C-alpha cells in the first residue's frame, strides 16, 4: 500500500511496496510517486490520472520499473479519498497479478 497527497508525493510506504520496488520508506517519503514507481509507459500514468480526476477511482494492469530497473507487471487500484475537512489523499494498492494458469494436462482425462 502506498499513500500519496494529491500531488502524488509519497506520504506512506509499507513493507510490501518496499519488497516489490526495492525502496525503503525513508528513501521515498516526500518524493514524487513517478520518481519512485516509474511507469514503463508514461502515457499509462496520464490515463490513470485522468480516470482518477473523473471518477475518484482507477484499476488497471500496468508495467512498472523497480529501483534497479526490472520491469514488473502489477495491478494497481487507486482511490482519491477526502477527509472530513475535504483534504484529498491518494491511496494506492499495488499487487502483482497472478501468472496465468497453465494446464499441464487435459482435465477431461483425469
Secondary structure, 3 states (H helix, E strand, C coil): CEEEECCCEEEEECHHHHHHHCCCHHHHCCCEHHHHCEECCHHHHHHHHHHHHHHCEEEEEEEEECCCCCEEEEEEEEEEEECCCCCEEEEEEEECCCCCCCCCCCHHHC
